[in-house]
Amino acid sequence: MIITYYGADFIKLQFGDVVVGINPISKESKWKSGRFAAELALVSLNQKDFSGTDSLAFGDKTPFIINGPGEYEVNGIAIAGFSSGSKYEGEERFNTIYLINLEDMKICHLGALSDTTLAPEAKAHLEDIDVLFVSVGGPGLLTAEEAYKICVDIGPKIIIPMMYEEDGGKPLKAFLKEAGAPDVKPVEKLTLKKKDLEGKDGEVIVLQSTLG
């Protein structure tokens, strides 16, 4: 599996010929929008910074869109969505946490989460997580300290911070300090196999945004 970060909350997962886009950025967003063709699009929040699914269509190929809680199976990929709260940009909203089973790995994307504690339904399913994507800044989202506490509560093998570009990257510096990993350097992308996770416990990996 290859993981690429497109800025804000936008993640690309690729395994073989199958591509999954999570929280694609809309053209109307203040963030720059990237484009690629995807079979599957997951949207955590119905807001322009997270719901630009048009950017994942190419020619006559359009992605299957999942934009809320529930259980799904698409192209052999099992996905579960759990309801949570968001106060993105100061407005009370519904956010969806996604759990994705992919290549024998459990991947969790917390979306635009503002809740400092997980709902029991979500927490009961977020066990033995291999890769956790968490927003560590942004208007109305978790602070770096709150985000790291959620990470500790979930206990993933790998943690990948997102939404860290605000305020000159200060949220990322604060998060890395909380995690005790202030010297972690960004990498362009992450290529990951199940065997690569052996012995890992809360390792923070920073992905550089492809959009600068």
RAZICOR-V533176 format. One record per pair of residues at least 4 apart in sequence whose C-alpha atoms are under 7 Angstrom apart, sorted by the first residue. I is the first residue (numbers start at 1). J is the second residue. D is the distance in Angstrom with one decimal. If there is no record, write none. Layout:
BEGIN
I;J;D
I;J;D
END
This chain:
BEGIN
1;13;6.7
1;14;5.5
1;15;4.6
1;191;5.7
1;192;5.3
1;193;6.4
2;13;5.9
2;14;5.1
2;15;6.5
2;190;5.7
2;191;4.4
2;192;6.3
3;12;5.8
3;13;4.9
3;14;6.6
3;189;5.8
3;190;5.1
3;191;6.4
4;11;5.9
4;12;5.1
4;13;6.7
4;189;5.0
4;190;6.7
5;10;6.2
5;11;4.9
5;12;6.4
5;207;6.0
5;208;6.5
5;209;5.1
5;210;6.4
6;10;5.2
6;11;6.0
6;34;6.6
6;209;5.0
6;210;5.2
6;211;6.1
7;163;6.8
7;209;5.0
7;211;6.6
8;162;6.2
8;163;4.3
9;23;5.9
9;50;6.9
9;111;6.8
9;135;7.0
9;162;5.7
9;163;5.7
10;22;5.6
10;23;4.9
10;24;5.0
10;25;6.5
11;21;5.9
11;22;5.1
11;23;6.9
12;20;5.8
12;21;4.8
12;22;6.4
13;19;5.7
13;20;5.0
13;21;6.5
14;18;5.8
14;19;4.5
14;20;6.4
15;19;6.6
18;39;6.4
19;38;4.7
19;39;5.7
19;40;6.7
20;38;5.5
20;39;6.2
20;40;4.8
20;41;5.9
21;38;6.3
21;40;6.3
21;41;4.8
21;42;6.4
22;41;5.8
22;42;4.7
22;43;6.2
23;42;6.0
23;43;4.8
23;44;6.3
23;50;4.3
23;51;5.8
24;50;5.3
24;51;5.7
24;52;4.9
24;53;6.0
25;29;6.6
25;33;5.2
25;48;6.6
25;49;4.9
25;50;5.2
25;51;6.1
25;52;4.8
26;33;6.3
26;48;5.2
26;49;5.8
26;50;6.8
26;51;6.0
26;52;3.6
27;33;6.0
27;52;6.9
28;48;6.3
29;48;5.5
29;49;5.3
32;211;6.8
34;55;6.9
35;55;4.9
35;56;6.0
36;55;6.6
36;56;5.2
37;56;4.7
37;57;5.2
37;58;5.3
38;56;5.3
38;57;6.7
38;63;5.5
39;62;6.9
39;63;4.5
39;64;6.1
40;63;4.7
40;64;4.8
40;65;6.1
41;53;6.6
41;63;5.9
41;64;6.0
41;65;4.8
41;66;6.2
42;65;6.0
42;66;4.9
42;67;5.9
43;50;6.3
43;51;5.7
43;66;6.2
43;67;4.6
44;50;6.9
44;67;6.2
44;68;6.8
44;95;5.3
44;96;4.5
44;97;6.6
44;111;5.4
44;112;6.8
45;50;5.9
45;51;6.8
45;94;6.7
45;95;5.2
45;96;6.8
45;112;6.8
46;50;6.8
46;51;5.9
47;51;5.8
48;52;6.4
56;62;6.9
56;63;6.6
57;61;5.7
57;62;4.5
57;63;6.3
58;62;6.6
68;81;6.3
68;96;5.8
69;80;7.0
69;81;4.0
69;82;4.9
69;83;5.7
69;96;6.1
70;80;5.7
70;81;5.0
70;82;6.9
71;79;5.9
71;80;4.5
71;81;6.4
72;78;5.9
72;79;5.1
72;80;6.3
73;77;5.3
73;78;4.5
73;79;6.1
74;78;6.8
77;101;6.2
77;102;6.2
78;100;6.0
78;101;5.4
79;98;6.8
79;99;5.7
79;100;4.6
79;101;6.5
80;98;5.8
80;99;5.1
80;100;6.7
81;96;5.9
81;97;5.5
81;98;4.6
81;99;6.4
82;96;5.4
82;97;5.0
82;98;6.5
82;122;5.7
83;94;6.9
83;95;6.0
83;96;4.9
83;97;6.4
84;94;6.1
84;95;5.0
84;96;5.8
84;97;6.8
84;113;7.0
84;115;7.0
85;93;6.2
85;94;5.2
85;95;5.3
85;113;6.2
85;114;5.9
85;115;5.6
86;92;6.0
86;93;5.0
86;94;5.9
86;95;5.6
86;112;6.0
86;113;5.1
86;114;4.6
86;115;6.7
86;141;6.9
87;91;4.9
87;92;4.7
87;93;5.9
87;114;5.9
87;140;4.8
87;141;6.4
88;112;6.8
88;139;5.7
88;140;4.4
88;141;5.8
89;139;4.9
89;140;5.3
90;139;6.9
90;140;5.4
95;111;6.8
95;112;6.2
95;113;6.4
96;111;6.5
97;109;5.9
97;110;4.6
97;111;5.9
98;108;5.6
98;109;5.2
98;110;6.5
99;106;6.9
99;107;5.7
99;108;4.5
99;109;6.6
100;106;5.8
100;107;5.0
100;108;6.2
101;105;5.7
101;106;4.8
101;107;6.3
102;106;6.5
104;194;6.8
105;130;6.1
105;194;6.4
106;129;5.2
106;130;5.2
106;131;6.7
107;129;6.2
107;130;5.9
107;131;4.8
107;132;6.0
108;129;6.9
108;131;6.3
108;132;4.9
108;133;6.2
109;132;6.0
109;133;4.7
109;134;6.6
110;133;6.1
110;134;5.6
111;134;7.0
111;135;7.0
112;135;6.8
112;141;6.4
113;141;6.0
113;142;6.6
114;140;6.7
114;141;4.6
114;142;5.1
116;146;6.3
116;150;7.0
118;122;6.4
118;123;5.8
119;123;6.1
120;124;6.0
121;125;6.9
122;126;6.3
126;154;6.5
127;154;6.7
128;156;6.5
129;156;4.7
129;157;6.7
130;156;5.3
130;157;4.9
130;158;6.1
131;156;6.1
131;157;6.2
131;158;4.8
131;159;6.0
132;156;6.2
132;158;6.2
132;159;4.9
132;160;6.1
133;159;6.2
133;160;4.9
133;161;5.9
133;162;6.8
134;147;6.8
134;160;6.4
134;161;5.1
134;162;5.8
135;142;7.0
135;161;5.7
135;162;4.5
135;163;5.1
136;142;6.0
136;143;5.7
136;144;4.7
136;147;5.6
136;161;6.1
136;162;6.1
136;163;6.0
136;164;5.9
136;171;6.0
136;172;6.8
136;175;6.7
137;141;6.0
137;142;6.0
137;143;5.4
137;144;6.2
137;163;5.7
137;164;5.6
137;171;5.4
138;163;6.3
138;166;6.3
142;146;5.6
142;147;5.6
143;147;6.0
144;148;6.2
144;171;5.9
144;174;5.8
144;175;4.6
145;149;6.4
145;175;6.5
145;178;6.3
146;150;6.4
147;151;6.3
148;152;6.2
148;175;6.7
148;178;6.7
148;179;6.8
149;153;6.2
150;154;6.3
151;155;5.9
155;202;6.4
156;201;6.5
156;202;5.5
157;197;6.7
157;200;5.1
157;201;4.3
157;202;4.8
157;203;6.2
158;200;7.0
158;201;6.7
158;202;5.1
158;203;4.8
158;204;5.9
158;205;7.0
159;202;6.0
159;203;6.0
159;204;4.7
159;205;6.2
160;204;6.0
160;205;5.3
160;206;5.8
161;206;6.4
164;169;5.6
164;171;5.3
164;172;5.2
165;169;4.7
169;173;6.7
170;174;6.2
171;175;6.1
172;176;6.1
173;177;6.2
173;182;6.8
174;178;6.3
175;179;6.2
176;180;6.1
176;181;5.0
176;182;4.8
177;181;5.9
177;182;5.1
185;206;6.7
186;206;4.7
186;207;5.1
186;208;5.2
187;206;6.3
187;207;5.1
187;208;5.7
188;207;5.8
188;208;5.2
189;207;6.0
192;196;6.3
END
